Amino acid sequence: MEKFNKLTGNAIPIRITNVDTDMIIPKQFLKTIKRTGLGEYLFFELKFDQDGNKIDSFALNQDQYNGASILIAGKNFGCGSSREHAPWSIADYGIKCIIAPSYADIFYNNCFKNGILPIILDEETVAKLQDTAENTLNFNIDLEKQNITYLENNEQKEITFEIDPVKKKCLIEGLDDIGLTLNKSSSISDFENNQAKETPWLYGSKTI
Amino acid sequence: MSAPKTLYDKIWDNHIVSINDDGTTILYIDRHLVHEVTSPQAFEGLRMSGRKVRRPEFTLATADHNVPTMDRDKGIADPDSKLQVETLERNASENNITYLPMSDKRQGIVHIVGPEQGFTQPGMTIVCGDSHTSTHGAFGALAWGIGTSEVEHTLATQTLIQTKAKNMCIKITGEVVDGVTAKDIILAIIKKIGTAGGTGYVIEYTGDVIKNLSMEGRMTVCNMSIEAGARAGLISPDEKTWEYLKGRPLAPSGEEFETAIKYWQSLATDEGAQYDEIVEIKADEIIPQVTWGTSPEDVVSIDGYVPDPKNASSDEKKRSIERALDYMGLEPNTPINEIEVNKVFIGSCTNGRIEDLRAVSKIAKGRKVEKNVHAMIVPGSGLVKEQAEKEGLDKIFIEAGFDWRDPGCSMCLAMNADKLKPQERCASTSNRNFEGRQGRGGRTHLMSPQMAAAAAIKGKLTDFRDL
């Protein structure tokens, strides 16, 4: 898995609450059998109208946000469907960090599997950062130090954030979860042997 | 004696393989459901790393999201959908996983197929790369939706690395008013706690109202736990659960069934067990519910009105109501029962079971779908379809002017050919009213099967009890 440690880049403000994963990547792009190439479809129906014209008022279409690597979003970001195509499209677009007041559970977990850092900050701070982002400032994100720093009106600003230490370690080290779990294969076998005794019907021979 | 535990605590504790140094838990996964949309990249990952499926016999696959609901003999027209379904078929075959193809009458929506086959049982941990896996909680199984990386993890290890969620109890007190369904109950719950109200929790639904629901109704309630943000929903298993399971192909039988019941009975929440959060909802205050906006929490009673952003509690809420009204093409303060629809969708893992179709047939019998309305009924599985036809429900539907289809997810998420056109307005028994969910620009109002059927007859949202 891709590692995350430090990041410097500009940020796109998305001022919508309850952004669902249908909005992040609409269903017509879920028919792929690959993980890559979804970046161009990120927020597709917010970027283009029904005739395929660009919607200028949407931040992703505005030149000042070109090359942005951070998304500053509203609360309950990523709700709805479990589709991992949502973080795949975000990562493929070049976004490596999201800042929001809260996230839906499945999306939040999916981010960590794809090298994306989802930062949680209070609503007021997020709103303030969205305003700041409009001035095309670069933000520095340091996961090790758990801080966001930026220069505003020649003044150095710092915001710290909390993150679960386990999730932090996973991102910094880019750990392969499956490999780590497979190291515990004998514990899994022990569990299965014991479970087959306790609840044998789970290990029955019935098939359909 | 150990401290009293909740149903969730017990299932969790029974599945701990080991606890990692960092405090996370490796949790054993008893059963894994697989469909075509969220699995191809997981199988690809296994191939790339030379890993195998650990327990193919604990895994069941079927195609549901992409499948056509008519003219099946012609196959799948869309080449991408076709490739995705064929990829699942190949992956299942290469890994010795049981696969129910479109041509099998047991094919259907994974969350309907699992229970029907007895694959879903109390006390199990069940996952699927689909957020509506919460449906299986109706059996007292801990069931939740996962992303594709976790699908791969489950395939390779039959476990997941998890952190325990908190316990929430939602207690429905009092008695339901006549005509109020499981769908109205869960919509009322989401209205009360919001789409993020359950974030970080597993919800256990309790109270006589829940106990009195059929297994189908319980599945409807648990299905939409995810719309309340919860990781999973649970209902304590009881006689109705055993009765449902008895004789199902993959359920235990004979003496083993009796042993299993004893174990299942031991799973109920202990007296004195602590929940982190308790929410009480009075059933007698619930009447048929519908959504007006673009979030499943935008719920209003059928005798209510479209909200006015002027009365919003905050600026953010005001902006979000304005955005939803604009998308939905609705004016503030419009009476809900004056909203006209031109599409009706009856089906999905929320409301595509036989009981739902029976309820619809009672409304449809001797009546006609309004002439400007196209109303589709999509059974949740081939077995639901077969049962409905055995009972003659299909004849009632067709006679009334409903379009009777083949099973699949269909217009719940519109990945196949069934979708709303821009600005079409749909009364839907599905679970999400997000922007574009049922087709770009389409406008969705969520409700019970009875209410959707009544909307088809009247051409507008209406209290089915007044028909």
Interface residues (C-beta under 8 A of the other chain):
Chain A: R15 I16 T17 N18 D20 D22 M23 P26 K27 Q28 L30 K31 T32 I33 K34 R35 E45 Q50 G74 K75 N76 C79 G80 S81 S82 R83 E84 P87 S102 A104 D105 I106 N109 N110 K113 N114 D164 P165 V166 K169 D177 I178 T181 L182 K184 S185 S187 I188 F191 E192 Q195 T199 P200 W201 L202 G204 K206 T207 I208
Chain B: V17 S18 D22 G23 T24 I26 Y28 D30 V37 T38 P40 Q41 E44 S49 R51 R54 E57 L60 H65 N66 D78 D80 S81 L83 Q84 T87 T98 L100 R106 Q117 Q121 G123 M124 G129 D130 S131 G145 I146 G147 T148 S149 E150 E152 H153 A156 T157 Q158 T159 I161 T163 T195 A196 T199 G200 I226 G229 A230 R231 P249 L250 P252 E256 F257 T259 A260 Y263 S295 E316 R319 S320 R323 L413 A414 M415 P422 R432 F434 E435 G436 R437 R440 G441
